[in-house]
Amino acid sequence: MLKEFVWKTFENTGDVNYYMFYREIEEKNRKMSESSAADEAAVSNLMTNTILA
């Protein structure tokens, strides 16, 4: 929601600060997704190792 608002504001104003803020949001979302995927993989491995033991 914030990301969309910031992007629309950038589109309407052309203010590079809004674009930079948008990129910051994108980067944080990417890092959160990567972290979440790593956590899911760790849980999956733990469950597999527990079942096989």
Stockholm file with secondary structure:
# STOCKHOLM 1.0

chainA/1-53         MLKEFVWKTFENTGDVNYYMFYREIEEKNRKMSESSAADEAAVSNLMTNTILA
#=GR chainA/1-53 SS CHHHHHHHHHHHHCCHHHHHHHHHHHHHHHHHHHHHHHHHHHHHHHHHHHHHC
#=GC SS_cons        CHHHHHHHHHHHHCCHHHHHHHHHHHHHHHHHHHHHHHHHHHHHHHHHHHHHC
//
